Amino acid sequence: MTGLAPANTLTPVKLLNLDHVAIAVHDLDAAIDGYRKRYNVEPIYREKVESQGVEEAMIPVGGSFIQLLEPLGGETPVGVFLSKRGEGLHHVAYTVVSIEAALDHLAATGARIIDTAPRVGGRGARIAFVHPGDLAGTLIELVEPADA
Ligand code: CO
């Protein structure tokens, strides 16, 4: 590659890290207990994120996390997911350097974006979701960490 790309070339956006794998559960305490007993892991972080209608627990595994999600009510997105699909994989989250650059790139490449502007998620990170119908049936969360 030379550095001679035209000025209007899309900003290259690359996923940096698998931030977390999110699992929807009915009972956060029971799920944490299960992971502790079966896999000897422990959450280092737990937070109610009212804006997303969830209480989440983050369990570190290597450089990534398992994110356990319990809905704060049946009408929340995760509550609706649980009633339709039951417990299980909810989304996969990847770290990016700039969420705006990532969203611009996704829009320019025709992606089906849920959040056209970033919002604030757990740990003060800026996040945005991409629709599971866009690619490989997977709800994707992009994360720009607060401490990045
Ligand atoms: Co997440």
Backbone and ligand atoms as CSV (ligand in chain L), in Angstrom:
chain,resi,resn,atom,element,x,y,z
A,1,MET,N,N,0.845,-1.204,0.000
A,1,MET,CA,C,0.000,0.000,0.000
A,1,MET,C,C,0.875,1.246,0.000
A,2,THR,N,N,0.470,2.193,-0.801
A,2,THR,CA,C,1.123,3.499,-0.753
A,2,THR,C,C,0.229,4.427,0.042
A,3,GLY,N,N,0.697,5.552,0.423
A,3,GLY,CA,C,-0.124,6.481,1.186
A,3,GLY,C,C,-0.865,7.459,0.288
A,4,LEU,N,N,-1.198,7.036,-0.922
A,4,LEU,CA,C,-1.719,7.982,-1.911
A,4,LEU,C,C,-3.211,7.866,-2.156
A,5,ALA,N,N,-3.939,7.286,-1.190
A,5,ALA,CA,C,-5.383,7.145,-1.371
A,5,ALA,C,C,-6.025,8.524,-1.475
A,6,PRO,N,N,-7.075,8.640,-2.291
A,6,PRO,CA,C,-7.750,9.929,-2.379
A,6,PRO,C,C,-8.361,10.338,-1.039
A,7,ALA,N,N,-8.541,11.641,-0.878
A,7,ALA,CA,C,-9.002,12.166,0.410
A,7,ALA,C,C,-10.388,11.658,0.782
A,8,ASN,N,N,-11.205,11.291,-0.226
A,8,ASN,CA,C,-12.568,10.859,0.100
A,8,ASN,C,C,-12.674,9.348,0.300
A,9,THR,N,N,-11.538,8.651,0.370
A,9,THR,CA,C,-11.572,7.214,0.651
A,9,THR,C,C,-12.147,6.992,2.051
A,10,LEU,N,N,-12.934,5.912,2.185
A,10,LEU,CA,C,-13.507,5.587,3.498
A,10,LEU,C,C,-12.400,5.425,4.527
A,11,THR,N,N,-12.681,5.891,5.736
A,11,THR,CA,C,-11.738,5.666,6.831
A,11,THR,C,C,-11.657,4.164,7.085
A,12,PRO,N,N,-10.485,3.590,7.042
A,12,PRO,CA,C,-10.400,2.159,7.327
A,12,PRO,C,C,-10.798,1.884,8.775
A,13,VAL,N,N,-11.651,0.928,8.942
A,13,VAL,CA,C,-12.100,0.588,10.286
A,13,VAL,C,C,-11.858,-0.891,10.483
A,14,LYS,N,N,-11.159,-1.211,11.557
A,14,LYS,CA,C,-10.807,-2.593,11.817
A,14,LYS,C,C,-11.181,-2.933,13.256
A,15,LEU,N,N,-11.719,-4.126,13.450
A,15,LEU,CA,C,-12.015,-4.564,14.810
A,15,LEU,C,C,-10.702,-4.866,15.516
A,16,LEU,N,N,-10.594,-4.420,16.776
A,16,LEU,CA,C,-9.329,-4.543,17.513
A,16,LEU,C,C,-9.287,-5.716,18.463
A,17,ASN,N,N,-10.424,-6.001,19.060
A,17,ASN,CA,C,-10.431,-7.004,20.117
A,17,ASN,C,C,-11.851,-7.531,20.275
A,18,LEU,N,N,-11.957,-8.773,20.736
A,18,LEU,CA,C,-13.264,-9.282,21.147
A,18,LEU,C,C,-13.488,-8.747,22.561
A,19,ASP,N,N,-14.355,-7.750,22.701
A,19,ASP,CA,C,-14.562,-7.135,24.020
A,19,ASP,C,C,-15.362,-8.064,24.932
A,20,HIS,N,N,-16.517,-8.495,24.438
A,20,HIS,CA,C,-17.295,-9.444,25.243
A,20,HIS,C,C,-18.276,-10.243,24.398
A,21,VAL,N,N,-18.665,-11.378,24.970
A,21,VAL,CA,C,-19.747,-12.200,24.440
A,21,VAL,C,C,-20.872,-12.073,25.455
A,22,ALA,N,N,-22.060,-11.635,24.994
A,22,ALA,CA,C,-23.157,-11.349,25.916
A,22,ALA,C,C,-24.185,-12.472,25.883
A,23,ILE,N,N,-24.597,-12.896,27.071
A,23,ILE,CA,C,-25.538,-14.003,27.227
A,23,ILE,C,C,-26.726,-13.509,28.045
A,24,ALA,N,N,-27.918,-13.667,27.481
A,24,ALA,CA,C,-29.142,-13.249,28.171
A,24,ALA,C,C,-29.546,-14.335,29.158
A,25,VAL,N,N,-29.834,-13.917,30.391
A,25,VAL,CA,C,-30.216,-14.882,31.439
A,25,VAL,C,C,-31.438,-14.364,32.209
A,26,HIS,N,N,-32.187,-15.285,32.781
A,26,HIS,CA,C,-33.345,-14.896,33.607
A,26,HIS,C,C,-32.902,-14.415,34.982
A,27,ASP,N,N,-31.849,-15.045,35.514
A,27,ASP,CA,C,-31.464,-14.799,36.904
A,27,ASP,C,C,-29.947,-14.586,36.965
A,28,LEU,N,N,-29.558,-13.337,37.144
A,28,LEU,CA,C,-28.133,-12.992,37.091
A,28,LEU,C,C,-27.342,-13.701,38.194
A,29,ASP,N,N,-27.888,-13.729,39.408
A,29,ASP,CA,C,-27.168,-14.386,40.511
A,29,ASP,C,C,-26.959,-15.873,40.224
A,30,ALA,N,N,-27.988,-16.516,39.693
A,30,ALA,CA,C,-27.879,-17.949,39.390
A,30,ALA,C,C,-26.855,-18.186,38.285
A,31,ALA,N,N,-26.833,-17.304,37.282
A,31,ALA,CA,C,-25.886,-17.473,36.174
A,31,ALA,C,C,-24.450,-17.257,36.654
A,32,ILE,N,N,-24.245,-16.233,37.501
A,32,ILE,CA,C,-22.909,-15.983,38.058
A,32,ILE,C,C,-22.451,-17.190,38.869
A,33,ASP,N,N,-23.380,-17.707,39.672
A,33,ASP,CA,C,-23.077,-18.881,40.491
A,33,ASP,C,C,-22.707,-20.082,39.625
A,34,GLY,N,N,-23.432,-20.263,38.537
A,34,GLY,CA,C,-23.145,-21.371,37.623
A,34,GLY,C,C,-21.766,-21.249,37.004
A,35,TYR,N,N,-21.426,-20.040,36.544
A,35,TYR,CA,C,-20.089,-19.847,35.963
A,35,TYR,C,C,-19.002,-20.059,37.008
A,36,ARG,N,N,-19.271,-19.621,38.249
A,36,ARG,CA,C,-18.298,-19.801,39.327
A,36,ARG,C,C,-18.072,-21.295,39.589
A,37,LYS,N,N,-19.164,-22.034,39.727
A,37,LYS,CA,C,-19.060,-23.461,40.066
A,37,LYS,C,C,-18.476,-24.286,38.935
A,38,ARG,N,N,-18.954,-24.050,37.722
A,38,ARG,CA,C,-18.531,-24.881,36.587
A,38,ARG,C,C,-17.150,-24.484,36.060
A,39,TYR,N,N,-16.874,-23.187,36.042
A,39,TYR,CA,C,-15.699,-22.724,35.285
A,39,TYR,C,C,-14.700,-21.919,36.102
A,40,ASN,N,N,-14.957,-21.793,37.417
A,40,ASN,CA,C,-14.013,-21.109,38.306
A,40,ASN,C,C,-13.688,-19.689,37.879
A,41,VAL,N,N,-14.697,-18.981,37.432
A,41,VAL,CA,C,-14.510,-17.568,37.076
A,41,VAL,C,C,-15.448,-16.721,37.914
A,42,GLU,N,N,-15.068,-15.451,38.032
A,42,GLU,CA,C,-15.740,-14.555,38.974
A,42,GLU,C,C,-15.970,-13.202,38.301
A,43,PRO,N,N,-17.149,-12.613,38.431
A,43,PRO,CA,C,-17.327,-11.264,37.858
A,43,PRO,C,C,-16.473,-10.238,38.593
A,44,ILE,N,N,-15.934,-9.289,37.852
A,44,ILE,CA,C,-15.181,-8.212,38.494
A,44,ILE,C,C,-15.992,-6.927,38.494
A,45,TYR,N,N,-17.180,-7.006,37.916
A,45,TYR,CA,C,-17.899,-5.782,37.669
A,45,TYR,C,C,-19.373,-6.115,37.491
A,46,ARG,N,N,-20.230,-5.289,38.086
A,46,ARG,CA,C,-21.675,-5.506,37.960
A,46,ARG,C,C,-22.356,-4.145,37.978
A,47,GLU,N,N,-23.310,-3.948,37.076
A,47,GLU,CA,C,-23.915,-2.614,36.968
A,47,GLU,C,C,-25.309,-2.696,36.375
A,48,LYS,N,N,-26.230,-1.879,36.897
A,48,LYS,CA,C,-27.516,-1.685,36.245
A,48,LYS,C,C,-27.341,-0.601,35.191
A,49,VAL,N,N,-27.644,-0.935,33.950
A,49,VAL,CA,C,-27.582,0.057,32.871
A,49,VAL,C,C,-29.028,0.341,32.468
A,50,GLU,N,N,-29.604,1.373,33.123
A,50,GLU,CA,C,-31.037,1.657,32.949
A,50,GLU,C,C,-31.355,1.963,31.488
A,51,SER,N,N,-30.433,2.644,30.806
A,51,SER,CA,C,-30.691,3.047,29.420
A,51,SER,C,C,-30.842,1.838,28.502
A,52,GLN,N,N,-30.262,0.694,28.901
A,52,GLN,CA,C,-30.407,-0.512,28.081
A,52,GLN,C,C,-31.360,-1.510,28.715
A,53,GLY,N,N,-31.903,-1.165,29.883
A,53,GLY,CA,C,-32.874,-2.040,30.537
A,53,GLY,C,C,-32.299,-3.347,31.031
A,54,VAL,N,N,-31.022,-3.316,31.459
A,54,VAL,CA,C,-30.387,-4.552,31.921
A,54,VAL,C,C,-29.573,-4.316,33.191
A,55,GLU,N,N,-29.373,-5.407,33.924
A,55,GLU,CA,C,-28.292,-5.461,34.889
A,55,GLU,C,C,-27.260,-6.406,34.297
A,56,GLU,N,N,-26.019,-5.969,34.265
A,56,GLU,CA,C,-24.987,-6.781,33.627
A,56,GLU,C,C,-23.879,-7.112,34.603
A,57,ALA,N,N,-23.292,-8.287,34.405
A,57,ALA,CA,C,-22.109,-8.695,35.157
A,57,ALA,C,C,-21.036,-9.051,34.145
A,58,MET,N,N,-19.812,-8.585,34.398
A,58,MET,CA,C,-18.708,-8.827,33.479
A,58,MET,C,C,-17.714,-9.795,34.122
A,59,ILE,N,N,-17.491,-10.906,33.434
A,59,ILE,CA,C,-16.577,-11.951,33.914
A,59,ILE,C,C,-15.367,-11.979,32.984
A,60,PRO,N,N,-14.185,-11.643,33.484
A,60,PRO,CA,C,-13.017,-11.651,32.602
A,60,PRO,C,C,-12.583,-13.064,32.236
A,61,VAL,N,N,-12.285,-13.234,30.946
A,61,VAL,CA,C,-11.728,-14.490,30.430
A,61,VAL,C,C,-10.638,-14.095,29.445
A,62,GLY,N,N,-9.379,-14.289,29.821
A,62,GLY,CA,C,-8.294,-13.811,28.973
A,62,GLY,C,C,-8.399,-12.303,28.816
A,63,GLY,N,N,-8.311,-11.823,27.599
A,63,GLY,CA,C,-8.404,-10.386,27.358
A,63,GLY,C,C,-9.814,-9.916,27.074
A,64,SER,N,N,-10.795,-10.800,27.247
A,64,SER,CA,C,-12.181,-10.474,26.924
A,64,SER,C,C,-13.069,-10.739,28.129
A,65,PHE,N,N,-14.367,-10.538,27.947
A,65,PHE,CA,C,-15.321,-10.758,29.033
A,65,PHE,C,C,-16.493,-11.604,28.552
A,66,ILE,N,N,-17.071,-12.340,29.492
A,66,ILE,CA,C,-18.425,-12.850,29.318
A,66,ILE,C,C,-19.319,-11.808,29.982
A,67,GLN,N,N,-20.322,-11.349,29.264
A,67,GLN,CA,C,-21.261,-10.374,29.817
A,67,GLN,C,C,-22.589,-11.086,30.034
A,68,LEU,N,N,-22.966,-11.237,31.289
A,68,LEU,CA,C,-24.264,-11.846,31.596
A,68,LEU,C,C,-25.281,-10.723,31.737
A,69,LEU,N,N,-26.425,-10.862,31.060
A,69,LEU,CA,C,-27.441,-9.811,31.014
A,69,LEU,C,C,-28.760,-10.313,31.572
A,70,GLU,N,N,-29.234,-9.646,32.629
A,70,GLU,CA,C,-30.586,-9.922,33.119
A,70,GLU,C,C,-31.441,-8.692,32.835
A,71,PRO,N,N,-32.600,-8.876,32.192
A,71,PRO,CA,C,-33.431,-7.707,31.881
A,71,PRO,C,C,-34.019,-7.086,33.146
A,72,LEU,N,N,-34.207,-5.757,33.123
A,72,LEU,CA,C,-34.841,-5.065,34.248
A,72,LEU,C,C,-36.362,-5.153,34.160
A,73,GLY,N,N,-36.884,-5.661,33.063
A,73,GLY,CA,C,-38.331,-5.830,32.908
A,73,GLY,C,C,-38.635,-6.600,31.635
A,74,GLY,N,N,-39.862,-7.119,31.555
A,74,GLY,CA,C,-40.251,-7.939,30.418
A,74,GLY,C,C,-40.360,-7.182,29.107
A,75,GLU,N,N,-40.529,-5.848,29.198
A,75,GLU,CA,C,-40.713,-5.056,27.977
A,75,GLU,C,C,-39.389,-4.520,27.425
A,76,THR,N,N,-38.304,-4.747,28.142
A,76,THR,CA,C,-37.001,-4.286,27.659
A,76,THR,C,C,-36.559,-5.171,26.493
A,77,PRO,N,N,-35.608,-4.704,25.683
A,77,PRO,CA,C,-35.164,-5.542,24.555
A,77,PRO,C,C,-34.691,-6.928,24.986
A,78,VAL,N,N,-33.924,-7.012,26.070
A,78,VAL,CA,C,-33.454,-8.332,26.510
A,78,VAL,C,C,-34.611,-9.149,27.104
A,79,GLY,N,N,-35.566,-8.471,27.754
A,79,GLY,CA,C,-36.761,-9.161,28.255
A,79,GLY,C,C,-37.566,-9.786,27.121
A,80,VAL,N,N,-37.727,-9.027,26.040
A,80,VAL,CA,C,-38.455,-9.537,24.871
A,80,VAL,C,C,-37.680,-10.700,24.237
A,81,PHE,N,N,-36.363,-10.529,24.132
A,81,PHE,CA,C,-35.510,-11.595,23.588
A,81,PHE,C,C,-35.700,-12.884,24.386
A,82,LEU,N,N,-35.656,-12.778,25.731
A,82,LEU,CA,C,-35.771,-13.961,26.589
A,82,LEU,C,C,-37.121,-14.659,26.413
A,83,SER,N,N,-38.188,-13.858,26.308
A,83,SER,CA,C,-39.506,-14.484,26.192
A,83,SER,C,C,-39.670,-15.162,24.835
A,84,LYS,N,N,-39.002,-14.655,23.816
A,84,LYS,CA,C,-39.109,-15.256,22.472
A,84,LYS,C,C,-38.143,-16.421,22.281
A,85,ARG,N,N,-36.922,-16.260,22.765
A,85,ARG,CA,C,-35.861,-17.210,22.395
A,85,ARG,C,C,-35.318,-17.997,23.582
A,86,GLY,N,N,-35.612,-17.546,24.800
A,86,GLY,CA,C,-35.035,-18.196,25.975
A,86,GLY,C,C,-33.606,-17.732,26.211
A,87,GLU,N,N,-32.968,-18.287,27.228
A,87,GLU,CA,C,-31.605,-17.890,27.563
A,87,GLU,C,C,-30.641,-18.276,26.448
A,88,GLY,N,N,-29.590,-17.495,26.302
A,88,GLY,CA,C,-28.573,-17.854,25.325
A,88,GLY,C,C,-27.828,-16.650,24.789
A,89,LEU,N,N,-27.029,-16.919,23.749
A,89,LEU,CA,C,-26.182,-15.883,23.149
A,89,LEU,C,C,-27.029,-14.711,22.658
A,90,HIS,N,N,-26.706,-13.516,23.104
A,90,HIS,CA,C,-27.468,-12.324,22.726
A,90,HIS,C,C,-26.727,-11.451,21.730
A,91,HIS,N,N,-25.457,-11.141,22.013
A,91,HIS,CA,C,-24.667,-10.372,21.050
A,91,HIS,C,C,-23.179,-10.593,21.277
A,92,VAL,N,N,-22.398,-10.155,20.286
A,92,VAL,CA,C,-20.943,-10.211,20.353
A,92,VAL,C,C,-20.456,-8.777,20.225
A,93,ALA,N,N,-19.504,-8.382,21.084
A,93,ALA,CA,C,-19.044,-6.992,21.108
A,93,ALA,C,C,-17.565,-6.916,20.752
A,94,TYR,N,N,-17.265,-6.001,19.823
A,94,TYR,CA,C,-15.898,-5.794,19.373
A,94,TYR,C,C,-15.443,-4.384,19.717
A,95,THR,N,N,-14.185,-4.251,20.051
A,95,THR,CA,C,-13.609,-2.941,20.345
A,95,THR,C,C,-13.177,-2.251,19.054
A,96,VAL,N,N,-13.458,-0.952,18.970
A,96,VAL,CA,C,-12.962,-0.120,17.872
A,96,VAL,C,C,-12.287,1.112,18.464
A,97,VAL,N,N,-11.439,1.744,17.656
A,97,VAL,CA,C,-10.747,2.953,18.121
A,97,VAL,C,C,-11.715,4.129,18.197
A,98,SER,N,N,-12.504,4.296,17.133
A,98,SER,CA,C,-13.429,5.431,17.063
A,98,SER,C,C,-14.788,4.938,16.634
A,99,ILE,N,N,-15.770,5.129,17.485
A,99,ILE,CA,C,-17.107,4.642,17.157
A,99,ILE,C,C,-17.708,5.471,16.020
A,100,GLU,N,N,-17.417,6.766,15.974
A,100,GLU,CA,C,-17.941,7.586,14.865
A,100,GLU,C,C,-17.378,7.112,13.530
A,101,ALA,N,N,-16.069,6.866,13.497
A,101,ALA,CA,C,-15.453,6.390,12.253
A,101,ALA,C,C,-16.041,5.051,11.846
A,102,ALA,N,N,-16.276,4.191,12.830
A,102,ALA,CA,C,-16.848,2.875,12.532
A,102,ALA,C,C,-18.263,3.022,11.976
A,103,LEU,N,N,-19.070,3.901,12.592
A,103,LEU,CA,C,-20.450,4.089,12.122
A,103,LEU,C,C,-20.482,4.721,10.736
A,104,ASP,N,N,-19.577,5.675,10.490
A,104,ASP,CA,C,-19.492,6.286,9.153
A,104,ASP,C,C,-19.159,5.227,8.110
A,105,HIS,N,N,-18.187,4.384,8.454
A,105,HIS,CA,C,-17.769,3.331,7.527
A,105,HIS,C,C,-18.907,2.348,7.269
A,106,LEU,N,N,-19.600,1.955,8.338
A,106,LEU,CA,C,-20.708,1.009,8.181
A,106,LEU,C,C,-21.817,1.606,7.322
A,107,ALA,N,N,-22.147,2.885,7.577
A,107,ALA,CA,C,-23.194,3.544,6.787
A,107,ALA,C,C,-22.788,3.593,5.315
A,108,ALA,N,N,-21.521,3.919,5.074
A,108,ALA,CA,C,-21.040,4.051,3.689
A,108,ALA,C,C,-21.013,2.708,2.972
A,109,THR,N,N,-20.904,1.613,3.728
A,109,THR,CA,C,-20.872,0.295,3.099
A,109,THR,C,C,-22.255,-0.363,3.122
A,110,GLY,N,N,-23.277,0.419,3.520
A,110,GLY,CA,C,-24.652,-0.069,3.420
A,110,GLY,C,C,-25.093,-0.983,4.543
A,111,ALA,N,N,-24.414,-0.939,5.671
A,111,ALA,CA,C,-24.778,-1.815,6.788
A,111,ALA,C,C,-26.117,-1.392,7.394
A,112,ARG,N,N,-26.808,-2.376,7.971
A,112,ARG,CA,C,-28.079,-2.111,8.657
A,112,ARG,C,C,-27.765,-1.794,10.123
A,113,ILE,N,N,-27.686,-0.509,10.421
A,113,ILE,CA,C,-27.246,-0.045,11.739
A,113,ILE,C,C,-28.465,0.186,12.632
A,114,ILE,N,N,-28.395,-0.211,13.878
A,114,ILE,CA,C,-29.466,0.080,14.840
A,114,ILE,C,C,-29.256,1.464,15.437
A,115,ASP,N,N,-28.049,1.744,15.908
A,115,ASP,CA,C,-27.738,3.054,16.507
A,115,ASP,C,C,-26.941,3.879,15.507
A,116,THR,N,N,-27.567,4.924,14.969
A,116,THR,CA,C,-26.837,5.759,14.014
A,116,THR,C,C,-25.899,6.723,14.739
A,117,ALA,N,N,-26.124,6.908,16.038
A,117,ALA,CA,C,-25.208,7.712,16.857
A,117,ALA,C,C,-24.840,6.886,18.088
A,118,PRO,N,N,-23.614,7.076,18.604
A,118,PRO,CA,C,-23.202,6.293,19.773
A,118,PRO,C,C,-24.037,6.601,21.007
A,119,ARG,N,N,-24.172,5.623,21.879
A,119,ARG,CA,C,-24.768,5.883,23.190
A,119,ARG,C,C,-23.817,5.352,24.261
A,120,VAL,N,N,-24.158,5.628,25.522
A,120,VAL,CA,C,-23.256,5.244,26.608
A,120,VAL,C,C,-23.698,3.900,27.174
A,121,GLY,N,N,-22.765,2.959,27.249
A,121,GLY,CA,C,-23.044,1.638,27.809
A,121,GLY,C,C,-22.376,1.478,29.156
A,122,GLY,N,N,-22.193,0.235,29.569
A,122,GLY,CA,C,-21.545,-0.052,30.840
A,122,GLY,C,C,-20.106,0.454,30.853
A,123,ARG,N,N,-19.583,0.700,32.039
A,123,ARG,CA,C,-18.209,1.172,32.240
A,123,ARG,C,C,-17.940,2.493,31.512
A,124,GLY,N,N,-19.016,3.224,31.188
A,124,GLY,CA,C,-18.844,4.521,30.526
A,124,GLY,C,C,-18.378,4.426,29.092
A,125,ALA,N,N,-18.383,3.210,28.538
A,125,ALA,CA,C,-17.951,3.049,27.144
A,125,ALA,C,C,-18.986,3.655,26.211
A,126,ARG,N,N,-18.544,4.061,25.035
A,126,ARG,CA,C,-19.468,4.502,23.995
A,126,ARG,C,C,-19.708,3.304,23.080
A,127,ILE,N,N,-20.983,3.039,22.823
A,127,ILE,CA,C,-21.346,1.816,22.104
A,127,ILE,C,C,-22.349,2.110,20.990
A,128,ALA,N,N,-22.470,1.168,20.060
A,128,ALA,CA,C,-23.518,1.216,19.035
A,128,ALA,C,C,-23.763,-0.218,18.571
A,129,PHE,N,N,-25.025,-0.509,18.222
A,129,PHE,CA,C,-25.390,-1.852,17.785
A,129,PHE,C,C,-25.646,-1.898,16.282
A,130,VAL,N,N,-25.268,-3.036,15.691
A,130,VAL,CA,C,-25.516,-3.301,14.274
A,130,VAL,C,C,-26.494,-4.476,14.208
A,131,HIS,N,N,-27.501,-4.348,13.343
A,131,HIS,CA,C,-28.614,-5.299,13.285
A,131,HIS,C,C,-28.148,-6.720,12.937
A,132,PRO,N,N,-28.724,-7.738,13.601
A,132,PRO,CA,C,-28.325,-9.119,13.285
A,132,PRO,C,C,-28.656,-9.518,11.850
A,133,GLY,N,N,-29.606,-8.813,11.237
A,133,GLY,CA,C,-29.932,-9.115,9.847
A,133,GLY,C,C,-28.884,-8.619,8.868
A,134,ASP,N,N,-27.915,-7.842,9.376
A,134,ASP,CA,C,-26.911,-7.280,8.464
A,134,ASP,C,C,-25.868,-8.304,8.048
A,135,LEU,N,N,-25.418,-9.122,8.998
A,135,LEU,CA,C,-24.304,-10.028,8.692
A,135,LEU,C,C,-24.341,-11.254,9.600
A,136,ALA,N,N,-24.510,-12.401,8.986
A,136,ALA,CA,C,-24.347,-13.686,9.668
A,136,ALA,C,C,-25.243,-13.862,10.896
A,137,GLY,N,N,-26.395,-13.170,10.892
A,137,GLY,CA,C,-27.372,-13.403,11.955
A,137,GLY,C,C,-26.898,-13.084,13.349
A,138,THR,N,N,-25.952,-12.150,13.459
A,138,THR,CA,C,-25.374,-11.853,14.772
A,138,THR,C,C,-25.572,-10.384,15.120
A,139,LEU,N,N,-26.195,-10.133,16.266
A,139,LEU,CA,C,-26.249,-8.771,16.785
A,139,LEU,C,C,-24.847,-8.383,17.231
A,140,ILE,N,N,-24.331,-7.304,16.652
A,140,ILE,CA,C,-22.972,-6.867,16.946
A,140,ILE,C,C,-23.007,-5.534,17.687
A,141,GLU,N,N,-22.213,-5.469,18.744
A,141,GLU,CA,C,-22.045,-4.223,19.492
A,141,GLU,C,C,-20.623,-3.734,19.258
A,142,LEU,N,N,-20.505,-2.488,18.874
A,142,LEU,CA,C,-19.191,-1.869,18.763
A,142,LEU,C,C,-18.933,-1.090,20.041
A,143,VAL,N,N,-17.720,-1.192,20.574
A,143,VAL,CA,C,-17.387,-0.582,21.854
A,143,VAL,C,C,-16.151,0.292,21.693
A,144,GLU,N,N,-16.292,1.545,22.067
A,144,GLU,CA,C,-15.113,2.416,22.203
A,144,GLU,C,C,-14.932,2.635,23.696
A,145,PRO,N,N,-13.954,1.956,24.296
A,145,PRO,CA,C,-13.820,2.021,25.757
A,145,PRO,C,C,-13.577,3.443,26.259
A,146,ALA,N,N,-14.086,3.721,27.462
A,146,ALA,CA,C,-13.947,5.057,28.035
A,146,ALA,C,C,-12.478,5.409,28.274
A,147,ASP,N,N,-11.653,4.416,28.579
A,147,ASP,CA,C,-10.261,4.683,28.921
A,147,ASP,C,C,-9.340,4.547,27.711
A,148,ALA,N,N,-9.934,4.480,26.509
A,148,ALA,CA,C,-9.099,4.296,25.307
A,148,ALA,C,C,-8.334,5.572,24.970
L,1,CO,CO,CO,-22.748,-5.847,25.404
